[in-house]
Each structure stands twice: as structure tokens, then as C-alpha cells.
Amino acid sequence: MSTSDRDEGIAWVEHHLPGLIERVYARSVETLAVYQDEKHVSTGELRRSIEDNLRFLVHALGHPEAPLDPTVPKQTGRRRAHQGVPLPEVLQVYRIGFGILWGALVERATKDPRTETLTRLLSTSTRIWDVAEEHATVLTEAYRAATAEIIIAQEHRRAALVEVLLTGHVSRDAGPWEAASLLGFPSDADLIVVAAQTNEVAAESLPGIARRLAEQGCVSGWRLTPALQLGVVALTRPEALEEVLTVLRSYTGARVGVSPPFPVRTDAPRALRLARAALSMTARGTSAVRVFSPSPIAAMIAADPHEAERLTEDVLGPVLHLPEGDRDVILETLETYIDTGGSAADAAALLHCHPNTVRYRLRRIEELTGRSFTRPSDMAELSAASYGLELTRIAQHRGA
């Protein structure tokens, strides 16, 4: 195609450009639901964007020797990403625009009595679609880069909101309740705190955990420290806790501590301490998910590990000094009896023995410690010592 022929065709397109813009706009709105209201993109902006991009194409056709200036498609891609318009719909507008422009050029050529006009148009068709493809590529790359930036910014913001919850920090603008709301936690949902040991410095041991929990209908927020991956998870259904634990247990090699559920957002710092205490109860090098006991006594014991060790020795000292095999059986019976709410029958079922065997072991504990399971004060001390034993025993194992 000669320069004069090309200039004539470009001049024709430029003359008819306002009408072509309206056709592209009308087809886009008719075809794509995202543009049928102004929730994402206003009417005026959509028209201007179509005009800018059609003029970009026309300019590229009129100056085939000049390198393409990617400014227009880059700006459009980034803007649509920030507006939340899906990429397929963004690209579809350009397909509509290029298709209508190409159709108009073909229509003009077929009405021209000179057959060489159509021949010349076909000879430049490759240029048109090369420009269209490069345009779409630039736009797509800009859109995806902007989307990645948005996701990173959102993750940073969510991590900051999680930090507000876990520290209980209250600023002039927001506190734990506001942070929980901004994280998308339902106001009536219980929360749990999760503390997972990182496998390497600042490396997630639960990669993709937020997405996997979201697939179970659980909203969560996470932040990473050099040693821990910390999360807060909203439990919206009675069965949600077990679903969350199932997901956590699916991570091979992860050591995880979980707090008991709590309803009050300002309790998150306390829940973090309990989640970390639960984590401390799992031996290093193992894969385990440990939920801290919901008992308030256990929480009090966890607040002062040194006092827990002293209490354990004072109350259970004679039991701790038994031969290893005998000692472990007696202590396991005590812990199981407490965990089952003081039921010898339930404890026996878990221990795979007869209820009378459980009662015999309990009498031995009474004889050795001088405390009775029938006196409330003695029972409280035995329970506290049992919880303290868990903390001190596991701490010794992992001291390791």
C-alpha cells in the first residue's frame, strides 16, 4: 500500500471515528454486563477509553515504521485492574473495537469501484492484527502487574489489621473491633488464634492457608514473623473448628498451636499467648496440631510457666518419683479423667481398660498426694497440677 493510499484510508477512519466510537461503546454495553451500570466504570470514562485506544490503533496504522507507544494500553490495563473490572471483559472491549474498525475498513473497500483498494487493504491486514495483538499483550501485562500490586497491598493491610487484633493496639482511628470488621469477620462469630512454627526464617509453614480456609467458608487473616506464622480465624458454624483443624493437620511437617475459641475481639492477645503455649506443648521436629485447653485453670497456669513447674512438683511430686512405667500410666489416667469431666467410665473407654482399673489408679493418686477427688479444693489443685505437668513435660522434651 502506497503512502497516499494509506493516508487516504487513515483520513477516512479519522473522519468516521466519532461514529465508530459510539458503535464500539454501544456494542460493549450491550454485550458486557460489567459496563451496564456505572459501578466500576462511568459512561464518560468508557467512551474516552474507547476513543483513546481506537486513536492508538489508527495512529499505529498511519505510522507503521514508528515503534508503538504503550502508554495508552498500559494506563487502561492498570486503571481497569484498580476498578475491579475482570480482565476477560477488558480484553473483549478491545476485540469489539478492533472488529468494528476492521469491518468499517472492509465495508469502505468493498464499496470502492477500484479493485486495487481491497487488495491494498488485505495487504495491510497483518499490520492491523499485529498491532491489536501487541496492544492486548501490553494491556494484559499492565493489568496483571497492577493486580499483583493490589494483592500485595491488601495482604499487607490485612497483616496490619491482624497485628492490631493480636496486640490489642488501639489507635485514634481503629481498635480490635474495627480491625475484625475490616478483616471481614462476622460480628457474632467466635475467633481462634493460630500460631505455626516457621520451617525457615520468615518462611510460611502453612502456604495458601487463607485460600484453603476460604474454600471451607472460613474467613481468616495472617501475618508472618521471623519465627511464627500467626493467624486469626472466624468460626461461623459449630463444625467450623473441626474443619479448620482438619485443614491445619493436612500440612505435613507443620507444628501448630491453636487457642480455644473466644467471642470478644479484645481477648485476641490472651488467645495468642494460649496458642503459643499450645505450640510449646508439641515437640520440635514433629508434625502436630495442638489446641489449648478451654479451661480457665489451664490459661492461668500457662501465664506463669515457672509457677506451673513449682505447683506440679508440690502436688504431684510423689507420683513423679515413681518408676517410669508406673508413673506414666498413673499420670495418663489423671489427665484423661480430668479431660472427660471426672467420669471413670469415659476415661476407661479412652484408656481401653475397665472403669474399676481407673478407680484403682485414682485411689493411688489420692494415697500418694494426700488429696481427694471428692474435695473441691483438692480437685482444683490436682487439675491445675495436671495442666502444669503438660507445660513442663513438653517444655523439657522440646528443650531439647
LUMBALO-287007 format. One record per residue: x, y, z of N, C-alpha, C, CB in turn. Coordinates in steps of 0.02 Angstrom, whole numbers, plus 50000, padded with zeros to 5 digits. Each point is the difference from the previous one (the first is absolute). Glycine has a CB too. Example, Ala and Ser with C-alpha at 12.3 -4.5 7.8 and 13.67 -1.06 7.14 Angstrom:
506604971650390499555005950000500455006050000499054994150062
500775011249902500425005950003499615005550037500594996849892
//
This chain:
500434994050000499575006050000500455006250000499064993850062
500805010949890500405006149996499835004650058500064998949875
500395006050135499885004850054499355003849989501235001150017
498645000949920499385003749986499384995850013500615006749914
499424986950066499434995550013499894999250075500224993949892
500345005350144499944999150072499725006350033500964991949998
499315013849982499765006350028499265001149985501155004749988
498644993349952499305000849982499564995750046500325002449880
499894991350131499624995650043499985002550072500304990549926
500275011950100500035002650068499575006250006501164995450014
498865008849937499585006050001499274998250002500885006349938
498934988650025499304997850000499804997550070500094996949877
500354999150153499864997350067499945005850050500614989349972
499855015350026499985005650048499365004149992501255000449998
498525000449939499395003749987499404996450031500495004549894
499514988850104499444996150025500104997550071499784996649883
500765005750149500164997350066499455001350052501205001749972
498505004150033499475001050050499444994849994500265012149999
499534986549940499484994949991500244993150019499525006949909
501114991550075500284993450018500054999350076500644999749892
499555005850142500044999850073499334998450030500945008449997
498534994849978499334998750026499784992849987499725012149981
500474985349961499824993049985500354995250048499835003149879
500814998250133500384995750047499715000650070501045001349930
498805004850090499715001150067499344996250006500565011350007
498994989649944499344996850004500074992450001499505009849940
500944987550019500094992649998500294997650066500185000449876
500285003350154500314997950063499494999850056501095004949963
498505000450042499505000350053499474994649989500205012350012
499624986549925499494994949986500254993050015499545007549911
501114991450077500284993250006500254998450070500325000849881
499955004150155500354998750063499635003150058501094999749939
498694996050107499595002350057500385004850045499384989349995
501295010050009500395004150046499975007449982500754990250019
499095011249917499965007049978499295002649997501054998149935
498474998050088499305002049994499775004550057499794989549939
500645011450111499885005150050500665003650011499064993450057
500955011549986500615003950010500354998250065499485009349933
500394984550090500314997950063500764999949994498984993150025
501285004449918500724999549991500275005649956499904987750013
499775013549930500255004849951499435004649979500884991849959
499235014750044499475004749980499915000049925500245007050101
499194995449877499855000549928500525004349965498774998550024
501375007350005500495004549969500694997049995499345009450043
500874987250010500674997049999500044994449949500145003050120
499344992949875500014994549951500065002849929499314992950077
500315012449908500045003049933500705002849987498785002850005
501505000850044500675002849991500524994549990499675009950071
500264984749967500474994549995499964996849930499914997950124
499495001149851499924997249933500305004649948498954994250037
500945012349971500295004949953500754999850002499005007350013
501294992850047500735000050007500304993849966499905006450108
499794988049903500304993849973499884999249926499834994850111
499625007649863499904999949927500485004849966498794997050015
501315008850015500495004749971500704997150003499275009750033
500874986650019500654996550005500104995449940499955000650126
499534995649858500044995349944500065003749934499334991750066
500275013449926500015003849937500695003249990498765002250009
501515000550045500675003149995500524994749981499675008650086
500274985449943500484994749984499944997949927499954996050119
499455004049854499904998349930500285005449954498984993450032
500965013049990500245005549959500755000850003498925005550018
501414991550032500735000750007500314993150013499865011950046
500114983849904500234993150011500754999450016499104996449922
501295008750059500724999650013500175002050072500215002449879
499355001250153500145002550067499864994650052499715011749964
500704988050089499864995150053499365001950037501234997750014
498424997250010499375001250035500135003250068499474990349939
500145014750077500025003150067499504996350045500355011549951
499894984850099499544995850040499625003850054500774990749978
499295015950024499725003850055499254998950008500885008549982
498754991949963499274999550004499774993150025499925008349906
500304986250063499784993550027500244998650070499994995849884
500615006750134500244999150068499545003550051501184999149956
498665007250028499565003750045499324996850007500615010449969
499134987249975499344996850002500024993650041499745004949888
500784991050102500064993850038500055001250075500554994949902
499865009950118500085001450071499355002950030501245002149982
498455002449981499395003150026499454994950009500315010749943
499604984950009499474994950005500144995150057499785001149877
500854997450135500174995650057499795003250065500974995249935
499185011250073499825003550061499245000950006501105005949997
498554994249946499285000850002499644993350012500115009849923
500274984850073499714993350013499624997249942499925003250116
500234999149822499694997149941500384993749980499615011549960
500064982850032500364993849982500385000849934499124993350061
501475003749936500425000549940499654997649936500984998550074
498664995949926499674997849938499525005349972500094988350039
499555015250005499555005249977500385006049972499164996250085
501425005449945500415005549975500244998449929500365003050117
499904991049874500254998049934499434999649949500934993750056
498485004449966499454999449954499825006749968499574990350067
500485015149971499875006749972500475001449943499595004050112
501054994049895500485001349947499874995549940500845003450086
498954990649926499824995849943499415003149962500414989750062
499105012849976499435003349968500245006149960499244996050092
501205008049938500255006049966500384998449937500055005550109
500414989749895500394998349941499554996949947501014998350072
498514997649950499564996849952499575005049962499984990150073
499765014949963499585005149967500435004449954499225000050099
501385001749922500445003949957500174996249937500475005750101
499714988049907500174995849942499394999349954500874993850069
498565005149960499394999249959499845006449961499584991850084
500545014149947499885006349965500485000949941499585005050108
501054993149902500495000549946499824995449942500885003150084
498904990849933499814995249949499385002649962500474990550069
499055012249968499395002749968500185005749952499324996850101
501135007549919500215005549956500334997349938500145007550098
500304987649911500374997349943499534996549950501004998650074
498504997949952499544996449954499565004849961500014990350079
499895015849947499595004949964500405004149950499265000550100
501404998849904500435003749954500044996149934500675005050096
499184998149847500024996349936500704997749981499025006749964
501494996050066500684998049983500184993650037500335012149980
499794982649983500154993650032500665000250038499374994249910
501095010350069500645000350034499925002650072500565001849890
498875001550125499905002550068499924994250049499465010449954
500144984650026499914994250044500654996150005498804999349968
501565000149976500644996550002500495003350048499824996349882
500195010350116500465003750044499784999350073500245008149907
499104991650104499774999250069500224993250028499015007449976
500914987549982500204993350023500754999750014499064995049933
501325008850029500734999950010500205003150067500155000549877
499415003950149500175003150065499644996650059500185010749940
499434984150046499624996750054500474997150053499084997449918
501495000050059500484997250048500225005350050500394991849913
499725014350062500215005450045499455001550052500715004949907
498674995150070499455001550046499984995050058499355004949906
500684988850079499934994950052500644999150040499174994249929
501425007550041500615000150040499965005450053500654995749902
499115010250077499925005550048499504998150054500285008449910
499164988550069499494997950048500284995150051499125001849912
501284993450064500284995050045500505003150049499854991349911
500585013350062500485003250044499645004450051500874999849907
498615003550070499605004250045499714995850057499725007649903
499984986750080499704995750050500534997350048499104996949920
501495001550054500544997450042500235005250051500364992549906
499755013650070500215005450045499475001350054500675005249906
498704995050073499465001250047499964994450053499375006149910
500684987750067499964994350046500575000150051499464993349909
501155008250068500565000250046499925005650051500744995449910
499015010350068499895005650046499454998350050500375008149912
499104988650064499454998150044500254995150053499185001749906
501204993350074500244994950047500505003050049499814991149915
500615013450062500485003250046499635004250052500865000349909
498635003350069499605004050047499634995550049499885009049914
499854985550061499654995350043500464997150054499234997149905
501385001250075500494997550048500155005250054500504992649911
499575013750068500125005350048499425000850048500715005849915
498684993750058499405000650042499974994450051499395005649905
500754988350072499984994250045500525000750055499604992749906
501005009450076500535000950050499795005450051500884996549916
498855009050058499775005450044499454997550046500315008549914
499234987650059499464997350042500274995250053499225001149903
501274994850078500304995450048500365003850055500134991449910
500225014050072500335004150050499505003250047500945002249920
498515000250051499495003250041499674994950047499795008349908
500064985750066499704994950042500494998050055499314995849903
501345003750080500504998350051500015005450055500694993849913
499255012550066500005005450050499384999650044500655007249921
498774991050050499394999350039500054994150048499345005149905
500974989550073500114994350044500455002150058499874992049904
500635012150082500445002450053499615004150052500965000149918
498575004050058499585003850046499614995450046499905009249915
499824985450057499634995250040500454996650051499214998249905
501364999350072500424995850043500355004150054500174992449904
499945013950085500325004250050499505003750043500975001249924
498404999450051499515003950036500125007449994499874990750078
500545011249873500185007149992499395004149981501164996749967
498745008850066499445004549985500295006849979499244994050083
500605008049856500225006549975499415004849999500914994649931
499215011450046499475004949997499454997849951500825009150028
499384987249921499534998249946499724993050006500635007749928
499714987850106499764993149999500284996150059499925000449876
499724994350143500214995450051499824993049979499865008850089
500174986449958499864993049982499324998849967500734997050094
498755006349931499344998849970499985002549928499475001050113
500825004949875500015002649932500444995649955499815011750044
500754986049982500454995849961499644993549980501005004950059
498644992149989499644993849985499485001249946500194996050117
499475009649886499495001649950500325001049931499295005350089
501274998349909500345001249936500284993549971500285011650038
499894983750004500234993549976499434995749973500935000550083
498465001749929499424996349974499734994850048500445001949889
499754998650176499764995150049499295001850020501184998050042
498354997349954499325001450023500005002050074499544991849915
500035012950103500015002650068499804994850052499745011149953
499884983850026499774995050049500414993649998498875004749989
501684995349974500414993949994500534999750054499805000049877
500324994050150500574998950044500635000149957499314993150082
501265008549951500645000149965500484995150034499825012049966
500674985849996500574996450029500645003149973499324989250010
501215010250029500665002149978500414993849985499945010650069
500424989649876500434994449979500725002449999499074994949931
501385001150099500715001650000500384994049972499885007950100
500434993049842500364994549967500745001749998498994997049930
501434998350090500725001049997500225000249927500154994150111
500255011049871500265000349932500554994749992499715012549991
500314984649950500504994849987500685003149986499114992649954
500895013450019500615003949989499855007150023500394992749902
500125011450102499905006950022499515003649953501165000350051
498285002049978499495003949963499744996249939500555010450039
499414982949965499724996049946499364996850024501164997849952
498315003050010499354997350021500024992450006499445009749944
500314987950112499924992850009499304997749979500855000250093
498715004849897499314998649978499865003849936499634998050120
500725000749825499905003849939499294999149973501224998949974
498485006550004499334999749971499454998850051500534995949899
499615005050165499514998250052499375004249995500954996550074
499115010049912499405004349997499534997649944500685009850043
499614988549900499584997649944499664993450018500765005849918
499624989650112499714993550016499455000650052501094994749973
499015009750076499475001050049499395003449968500875000850091
499265003749863499445003449965499584994949962500695010549990
499634984449983499644994749965499534996350047500954998949920
499215001250146499574996950050499505005050029500924992050027
499085014149946499545005150024500245003750061499114993249954
501555006450061500285003250060500425006049979500004989050062
499845016849965500395006149988500585000250049498985006249958
501614995750018500585000350044500465005749979499934987650019
500525014350027500525004949987500654997450028499165009550002
501404992049962500644997150019500565005249998499614988949956
500905010050085500615003949997500594995450015499395010750035
501194991349939500594995950006500535003650041499754994549890
500555002050159500575002550037500604995549983499265004650095
501344997249927500574995749984499914992850024500725010050006
498934989050050499954993350029499304996949995500905003350077
498585000749912499324997550003499585002549941500094999450124
499444996449855499465002249956499375000350042500544994949895
499205011150115499445001150046499375001549961500795004350087
498654993049937499375001249966499435000650050500434993849901
499055009850077499375000450037499464997549953500395009850073
499214985449950499494996849958499325000950032500854991649958
498665010250001499315000750024499634993449992500005012249970
499664985750083499614993749999499265001849995500894993950070
498835005149872499305002149989499494994450010500445008449921
499814985550089499544994350008500274995650056499665000349878
499904995850154500234995650055500554995249978498875000850050
501094996949888500494995049976500635003249971499054992449977
500985014350023500555003449966500674998550033499215009049967
500814990450099500644998850034500314993549975499595006250101
500014988449895500274993649976500225000549928499264994050080
500395009949880500205000949930500665003649995498805000249966
501295004950076500645003650000500564995450022499395010850025
500504985350027500524995550025500174994849947499605001750117
499914996049846500134995149946500465003049948498884994750020
500995011649961500435003349951500705000950028499005006049953
501064996150110500665000950030500394993550003499545009550067
500114985149950500354993550005500234997449933499314997550100
500425005249846500204997649933500695002649979498794999449970
501485005450068500665002749984500544995650031499535011749995
500804984549964500524995450024500595003950028499644991449915
500575006750144500585003150030499875006350039500624995249909
498755006950095499845006350035499884998850074499515004649895
500794999750147499865000050072499555005950014501114994550029
498295004049997499495005250005499685000050069499794999149877
500135006750151499635000950062499375004049986501054999350069
498404998849962499365003349988499695001950068499824993549892
499935012650111499675002350062499304997150005500685010649998
499024989450061499284998550004499615005649965500174993650111
499225005049866499595005349970499845005550051499504991649921
500465014550054499835005750044499555004849960501094998950066
498415003949967499535004449965500195007450001499134991950028
501255010350022500155007150010500655001849963499394999950112
500565004849843500585001749958500605002550040499205002849909
500675000450147500555002450041500364994450037499375010650013
500384983249982500334994350032500534996849956498954997950063
501155004949877500484996949954500714999750028499305004249907
500965000950128500684999450028500064994150048500145012449988
499364986650053500004994250046499984993649960499425006750089
500164993149860499964993949958500664998649966498785002249981
501585003050000500664999049969500474996650050499835010249927
500154992050136500434996750050499834992650007500105010950062
499254987649936499804993050007500184995949938499065003650075
500894999449866500194996549939500754998550001499085005649936
501314999250088500734998950005500154994850054500225011749961
499394988250092500104994950052499844993149971499715008350091
499754991349870499834993649968500554997849953498785002750009
501515002149955500564998449955500594997450040499625008849919
500504994150139500574997850041499904992950026500205011850032
499184985849967499864993250024500124994749947499175004850078
501044997249864500164995149948500764999649993498915002249938
501354991850057500724999049997500275002449933499904990350078
500695012749925500335002249938500134994149954500535009650063
499424991849872500124994749951499414995649987501165000250035
498275001349998499404996049989499505004049960500204993750108
499325002749863499455003249965499384999150044500514997949884
499245007650143499444999350047499615006550003500644991750067
498715007649947499565005750012499724999250069499715001349877
500445003550167499794999550070499535005750016501084994350031
498335004149996499525005050022500065000950075499214997249905
500885008950117500075001250072499334998850035500915008549978
499124988850082499404998450037499585006350012500604990550055
498735008849940499575005850013499945001550075499374997249897
500914998750146499945001150072500355006450021499954987650017
499725016750023500335006050026500594998450044498915005849995
501064988450038500574998050042500624999049956499224994550084
500695002349859500564998949955500295006649976499494989249963
500075015750025500245006549977500405003450055499015001049925
500774998450137500365003150055500694996850008498915002650057
501114990849936500644996550007500485002149945499414990350054
500325010449885500435001949943500305006950008499314992749927
500365011650112500255006850008500665000350038498815004049997
501344990850042500625000150040500304993050001499565009550073
500844988949877500294993249995500414997950061500035001749878
500315003150153500414998350059499554997950058500905008049963
498544995750045499534998250053499684993249984499785012350024
500104986449912499714993649980500464994350020499415005649904
501244995350086500484994850017500014998850076500695003049899
499305002550140500004999450073499374996550024500705010450009
498724991749963499364997050020499994992549985499445011049980
500814987249961500004993049980500414995850049499875003449880
500704999250139500434996350046499684999550070501025003849935
498685001750088499705000050067499424995150004500345011950014
499244987849934499394995950003500134992849978499325010349979
501074988949968500084993349971500704997150011499155003149915
501245000050128500684997750011500064992550013500245011150044
499374986050002500074992850014499844995749938499705002350119
499835000049841499844996249939500575000549949498775002250019
501525003849976500545001149951500624995950016499575011549982
500504986550082500594996350020499904992449996500295009550074
499144988349902499904992849989500434997549943498825001050043
501284992449953500354997349941499645002149936500404990150068
499985010949878499745003149939499364996849974501175002849972
498824990650022499414996649972499385001250044500744991449949
499335007850116499455001050046499785007350000500424990550070
500075014049931499855007250001499595002149938501075001950065
499134995949877499675002249938499284997649997501104999849943
498784994150082499314997450000499575004050047500434988549973
499825013050086499625003850050499845007049974500554993450093
499965009949878499895006949975499535000249941501155002950040
498904992249916499544999849942499284999150025500924995249927
499005000750125499334999050027499735006550030500274987950023
500155015650014499795006350030499795005049946500784998050097
499635002949851499855004749947499354998249963501235002349988
498694991349999499404997849963499385000850043500704991849935
499365006750129499435000850046499785007350004500414990250067
500065014449935499835007150002499705002249933500935002150083
499374995649862499755002049933499304997549987501174999949959
498644994650072499324997249989499505002650052500534989849950
499675015350088499535003050047499904996050063499445005049905
501054990850114499954996150062499584993849992500135010450062
499854986649878499624993949989500484994149993499085006549943
500884988850106500434994149997499834995749940500115000250125
499244999449858499794995949944500265002849934498974996750063
500985009949928500245003149938500764999549995499025007850000
501304993250056500734999550001500224992949982500075009250086
499574985949941500174993049987499924998449926499634996950116
499855005949852499904998849929500585002649959498765000650017
501495005350001500575002949964500654996350014499425011050003
500634986450059500624996650020499984992549984500155008550090
499284989249885499914992949982500124995450061500375002749882
499314999150173500044995850059499325000150036501255002350012
498694994150043499374999750037499945006150045500024987249997
499375015550014499925005750046500294998850069498975002849938
501014990950085500294998650066500765001050000499074991950022
501235006849921500725001249994500155007450008500124990049925
499465014150044500085007350006499915002050073499585001749883
499914995650150499875001850071500594997950044498764998849981
501544995450005500574997750039500595004849992499624988149986
500505014249953500555004749989499875006850033500254994249891
499125007850108499835006450033500124999550076499145002349910
500694991950119500134999150072500745000450015498974992950011
501445004549944500735000450010500235007249999500134988749946
499585015350009500175007149998499825003450066499835000249874
499574998050152499785003050064500484998150056498814999549962
501414994150039500464997750052500685003549995499414988950001
500835011849937500675002849990500025007650012500224990949917
499255012550064500005007450005499685002650063499975000349877
499634995450157499645002450058499425004449983501044999350063
498735000449876499445004049977499444995549976500775009349967
498614993150041499414995949983499635003049940499904996550121
499864999249835499615002349942499305002250020500664992249928
499165006650135499325002050022500005006850033499724988050015
500875014750001500035006750030500145005149945500414995250111
499175009949880500085004849946500695003349998498785002050007
501475000050051500655003450001500564995349977499605007550093
500374986249930500504995149979499954998649925499984994850114
499415004649862499894998749928500275005849958498984993050028
500925013149996500265005849963500764999849996499015006850038
501324991250018500724999750000500264994549954499995004350117
499664989949884500204994549956499925002049926499674991750090
499795011749895499885002249931500545005049979498764998250014
501385006650028500515005049984500684996749991499365008650065
500804986749978500644996649994500044995849936500084999750125
499354997449856499994996149938500135004549939499184992050053
500515013949946500135004649945500725002550002498805003550001
501454997950059500695002250007500484994749977499675007250094
500154986549918500434994449979500085000049925499644993450099
499815007849865500045000249927500505005249977498814996249992
501165009750038500455005349979500734998350016499085008250019
501054989550041500694998850020500284993849965499775005350110
499824989549882500244993849969500195001349927499274993250077
500285010249886500145001149930500585004849991498804997849972
501235007250074500555004849996500674996450008499265009150046
500754985949998500624996250010500174995949938499784999550123
499714997749844500124995949941500285004349944499064992150034
500635013849958500215004049943500635003750015498845001049964
501364999650102500605003550017500554997749967499575002150099
500234994449896500364996949950499955003549939499854990050054
//
